[in-house]
């Protein structure tokens, strides 16, 4: 099994220049491939195979105009060609839109690094044609392991390395605790069938303070754009660049807080080693269409919660069950099985007409989810 790791890099100025250059070369190779495919298609030709494009690139390197390509890793360029061809194939299969040319300004800077040349120590990583770069964390990546698909990316603030590492999954699937049901929502992020509740982190003072700061910065940069407007064009001053960097930092801080909170919850649940975990197949795309709930649903990152539970269960040998989307977990009485005809979203508590039990909406739903394998 392959486990993906993501770690921040701490390059010096020379290394940072090399990272940007490698990202630029990968972008050039991607755009060159798309241009060749489009030109060939317009002339009535068929899809150009990857190996044919690689041969053409090898010939280009022999010319004076493109001999600078020899200063960079061949695998970085080859992988960019593969990525462009894959995007082109996906379009003709109807799986995605037509691939666009990558822009230096609007596209995220990224490139592939050769997997068999990458080396790790406790504190550094060695990338082909770049050298040893300091890592932001110690002992994060296993040393002397098999690595796959290393990618280096720049998010506008920092450089990151993502790499797959082969590992043996947990074989001991012996449960240590009772099965649990997880009900995800907007009021509380997650309610567990054991009675435990995890609050909505977006209602905390820390997050609200950052959101208020973000709004203030966005208004400030908007005013500066309007002030420096020349006709129909906006002029980007140094102060605007500084403010936009602060906005990116604030966005990243908010994203990190939310992601860290979800990681803490999912790890805590999986570490209890339940017999199985049951979650509801939420229609998140449909929930977002409700303009009253859209912002709250997006901030809760419910899809990310499910993704983390899925791979952490797989790593730890825990069975994960996804309940049917139309399973009436909220409307069903967990005591007698009576199902209400209607239950509005604003109703947080309800009394069963049959047995008279008072139910907390979310806790009742999580208990019903826990019992889902028996009722399904």
C-alpha positions in Angstrom: 0.0 0.0 0.0 1.2 3.6 -0.7 0.9 6.3 1.9 1.1 9.9 0.6 3.1 12.5 2.6 3.1 16.2 2.2 5.9 18.3 3.7 7.0 21.9 3.5 10.4 22.8 2.1 12.7 25.4 3.4 14.9 26.4 0.4 17.5 29.1 0.5 17.5 31.9 -2.2 19.6 29.9 -4.8 17.5 26.8 -4.3 14.3 28.8 -4.6 15.5 30.1 -7.9 16.2 26.6 -9.1 12.7 25.4 -8.0 11.0 28.2 -9.9 13.2 27.4 -13.0 12.2 23.7 -12.9 8.5 24.7 -12.6 9.0 27.0 -15.6 10.6 24.2 -17.6 7.7 21.8 -16.7 5.2 24.5 -17.7 7.0 25.0 -21.0 7.0 21.3 -21.8 3.3 21.0 -21.0 2.4 24.0 -23.3 4.7 22.7 -26.0 3.0 19.4 -26.0 -0.5 20.9 -26.1 0.6 23.2 -29.0 2.0 20.2 -31.0 -1.2 18.1 -30.4 -3.5 21.0 -31.4 -1.5 21.8 -34.5 -1.4 18.2 -35.5 -5.2 17.8 -35.0 -5.9 20.9 -37.1 -3.9 19.4 -40.0 -6.0 16.3 -39.9 -3.5 14.2 -38.0 -4.2 11.7 -35.2 -3.1 11.8 -31.6 0.7 12.0 -31.3 2.0 9.3 -28.9 4.2 10.3 -25.9 7.3 8.5 -27.2 7.1 10.3 -30.5 7.0 13.7 -28.7 9.9 12.6 -26.5 11.9 11.9 -29.7 11.1 15.3 -31.1 12.2 16.9 -27.8 15.5 15.0 -27.9 16.1 16.5 -31.4 15.2 20.0 -30.1 17.9 19.7 -27.4 20.6 19.3 -30.0 19.7 22.8 -31.5 21.3 26.0 -30.1 17.9 27.5 -29.4 16.9 24.8 -27.0 20.1 23.5 -25.6 19.2 25.1 -22.3 16.9 22.2 -21.7 19.9 20.0 -21.0 20.4 21.9 -17.7 17.2 20.3 -16.2 16.1 16.8 -15.3 14.9 14.9 -18.3 12.2 13.2 -16.2 10.7 16.6 -15.2 10.2 17.4 -18.9 9.0 13.9 -19.8 6.5 13.8 -17.0 5.1 17.2 -18.1 4.6 15.7 -21.6 2.8 12.7 -20.1 0.6 15.0 -18.1 -0.4 17.1 -21.2 -1.1 13.9 -23.2 -3.2 12.5 -20.4 -5.2 15.8 -20.2 -5.7 15.6 -24.0 -7.0 12.0 -23.8 -9.3 12.8 -20.9 -11.0 15.5 -23.0 -11.7 13.2 -26.0 -13.1 10.6 -23.6 -15.5 13.2 -22.2 -14.0 13.1 -18.7 -12.9 16.7 -18.5 -12.8 20.0 -20.4 -10.4 20.9 -23.1 -6.9 21.3 -21.5 -5.7 24.9 -21.2 -2.2 26.3 -21.6 -0.5 27.0 -18.3 0.2 30.6 -17.4 3.1 31.8 -15.3 0.8 34.1 -13.3 -2.4 32.2 -12.8 -1.2 28.6 -12.8 0.2 27.0 -9.7 4.0 26.4 -10.1 4.8 22.7 -9.9 7.0 20.0 -11.3 7.8 16.3 -11.1 11.1 15.1 -9.6 12.6 11.7 -10.5 11.5 9.1 -7.9 14.7 6.9 -8.1 17.0 9.8 -7.5 15.2 11.3 -4.5 16.9 10.8 -1.1 15.8 11.7 2.4 17.5 12.2 5.7 15.9 13.2 9.0 16.1 16.9 8.1 16.8 17.2 4.3 15.7 15.9 0.9 17.8 15.6 -2.2 16.1 16.5 -5.5 17.8 15.8 -8.9 19.6 18.8 -10.4 18.7 20.9 -7.3 20.5 19.4 -4.4 19.8 19.0 -0.7 16.9 21.1 0.6 16.0 21.6 4.3 12.6 20.2 5.4 10.3 22.0 7.8 9.8 18.9 10.0 12.2 16.4 11.4 11.7 12.6 10.9 8.5 13.1 8.9 9.4 11.0 5.8 10.6 7.4 6.3 14.2 7.0 5.2 15.4 4.3 2.8 11.9 3.4 1.6 10.4 3.0 -1.9 9.1 6.4 -3.1 6.7 7.2 -5.9 5.5 10.2 -7.9 7.3 13.0 -6.1 5.8 16.4 -6.9 7.1 19.8 -5.9 4.5 22.6 -5.7 4.4 26.3 -4.8 1.2 27.5 -3.2 1.9 31.3 -3.5 3.7 31.4 -0.1 5.7 28.2 0.4 7.2 25.2 -1.5 5.8 21.8 -0.7 6.8 18.2 -1.6 4.3 15.4 -1.9 5.6 11.9 -2.3 4.1 8.4 -2.0 5.8 5.9 0.3 5.2 2.2 0.3 4.2 0.6 3.7 2.6 -2.5 5.0 -1.0 -1.9 6.3 -2.1 -3.0 9.7 -2.9 -6.7 9.6 -4.5 -7.0 13.1 -8.1 -6.1 12.5 -9.2 -7.1 16.0 -11.7 -4.4 17.2 -11.0 -2.7 20.5 -14.3 -1.0 21.0 -18.0 -1.0 19.9 -19.0 0.1 16.4 -19.7 3.8 15.9 -22.0 5.9 13.7 -21.0 9.4 12.6 -23.6 12.0 11.7 -22.1 15.0 9.9 -23.8 18.4 9.9 -23.7 22.1 9.9 -24.6 22.9 13.5 -22.0 20.5 14.8 -19.3 19.1 12.6 -19.8 15.5 13.8 -22.0 13.8 16.4 -20.9 10.3 17.4 -23.3 7.5 18.5 -21.3 7.3 21.8 -22.8 10.7 22.6 -19.6 12.7 21.8 -20.0 15.9 19.9 -17.4 17.8 17.9 -18.3 21.5 17.6 -18.3 23.6 14.5 -14.8 25.1 14.5 -16.0 28.0 12.2 -18.0 29.4 15.2 -14.9 29.7 17.4 -13.5 33.1 18.3 -10.2 32.3 16.6 -11.8 31.6 13.2 -14.2 34.5 13.4 -11.3 36.9 14.2 -9.4 35.7 11.1 -12.5 36.0 8.9 -13.0 39.5 10.1 -9.3 40.3 9.4 -9.7 38.7 5.9 -12.7 40.9 5.0 -10.9 44.0 6.2 -7.8 43.2 4.0 -10.0 42.5 1.0 -11.8 45.8 1.3 -8.5 47.6 1.7 -6.9 46.0 -1.4 -10.1 46.7 -3.4 -9.9 50.4 -2.5 -6.3 50.6 -3.5 -7.1 49.0 -6.9 -9.9 51.6 -7.4 -7.6 54.4 -6.4 -4.9 53.4 -8.9 -7.2 52.7 -11.7 -6.1 54.1 -15.1 -9.0 54.1 -17.5 -10.1 50.5 -17.8 -6.9 49.1 -16.4 -5.9 48.4 -12.8 -2.3 49.1 -11.7 -0.7 46.7 -9.2 1.4 48.7 -6.8 3.9 47.3 -4.2 1.4 48.0 -1.4 -1.2 45.9 -3.3 1.3 43.1 -3.7 2.0 43.2 0.1 -1.7 43.2 0.9 -2.4 40.3 -1.5 0.3 38.3 0.2 -1.3 38.9 3.6 -4.6 37.8 2.2 -3.1 34.5 1.0 -1.5 34.0 4.4 -4.8 34.5 6.1 -6.6 32.2 3.7 -3.9 29.6 4.4 -4.2 30.1 8.1 -8.0 29.5 8.0 -7.5 26.4 5.8 -4.9 25.0 8.1 -7.1 25.4 11.2 -10.0 23.6 9.6 -7.8 20.8 8.2 -6.0 20.3 11.5 -9.3 20.1 13.4 -10.6 17.4 11.0 -7.3 15.5 11.2 -7.5 15.5 15.1 -11.1 14.2 15.1 -10.7 11.5 12.4 -7.4 10.3 14.0 -9.1 10.2 17.5 -12.0 8.1 16.1 -9.9 5.6 14.2 -7.5 5.1 17.2 -10.3 3.7 19.2 -10.3 0.7 16.8 -14.1 0.3 16.5 -15.5 -2.9 15.0 -16.8 -0.8 12.1 -17.6 2.9 11.3 -20.8 3.9 9.5 -21.2 7.3 7.7 -24.0 8.7 5.6 -23.5 9.3 1.9 -24.3 13.0 2.0 -25.2 14.9 -1.2 -22.8 17.7 -0.6 -23.1 19.1 -4.1 -26.9 19.3 -3.6 -26.5 21.0 -0.2 -24.2 23.7 -1.7 -27.0 24.6 -4.1 -29.0 25.9 -1.1 -27.8 29.5 -0.9 -28.7 29.6 2.8 -26.5 26.6 3.6 -23.8 26.9 0.9 -21.2 28.9 2.9 -21.6 26.8 6.0 -21.4 23.5 4.1 -18.2 24.6 2.3 -16.5 25.8 5.5 -17.3 22.5 7.2 -15.4 20.6 4.4 -17.6 17.5 4.8 -16.1 15.8 1.8 -12.6 16.1 3.3 -13.9 14.6 6.6 -15.1 11.5 4.7 -11.9 11.3 2.6 -9.8 11.2 5.8 -12.0 8.6 7.5 -11.8 6.4 4.4 -8.0 6.3 4.0 -7.4 6.1 7.8 -9.8 3.1 8.1 -7.9 1.5 5.2 -4.5 2.0 6.9 -5.7 0.6 10.2 -7.8 -2.3 8.9 -11.1 -0.9 10.1 -14.3 -1.7 8.1 -16.0 1.5 6.8 -19.7 1.3 5.8 -21.4 4.1 3.8 -25.1 4.2 4.4 -27.5 4.7 1.6 -28.2 8.4 0.8 -31.9 8.0 1.4 -31.6 6.0 4.7 -33.9 7.9 7.1 -31.3 8.2 9.9 -32.7 11.5 11.3 -36.5 10.7 10.9 -36.3 7.1 12.4 -36.7 6.5 16.1 -33.6 4.6 17.4 -35.7 2.9 20.1 -38.8 1.5 18.3 -38.0 2.1 14.6 -40.9 4.5 13.9 -40.3 6.8 10.9 -41.6 10.4 10.8 -43.2 11.6 7.6 -41.6 15.0 7.7 -38.8 16.5 9.8 -37.7 20.1 9.0 -34.0 21.1 9.2 -34.8 23.6 12.0 -36.2 20.9 14.3 -33.4 19.9 16.6 -35.4 17.7 19.0 -38.5 15.6 18.4 -40.7 13.1 20.4 -41.5 9.7 18.9 -45.3 9.5 18.6 -45.2 5.7 19.1 -42.9 5.2 22.2 -42.7 8.8 23.5 -38.9 8.9 23.5 -37.3 12.4 23.2 -34.6 12.5 20.6 -31.8 14.8 19.9 -31.9 14.9 16.1 -28.2 14.5 15.4 -27.5 11.9 18.2 -30.5 9.9 17.1 -29.2 9.9 13.5 -25.7 8.7 14.6 -27.3 5.8 16.6 -29.4 4.8 13.6 -26.2 4.9 11.5 -24.4 2.6 13.9 -27.3 0.2 13.6 -27.4 0.5 9.8 -25.8 -2.9 9.1 -28.6 -4.7 11.1 -31.4 -2.8 9.4 -30.0 -2.8 5.9 
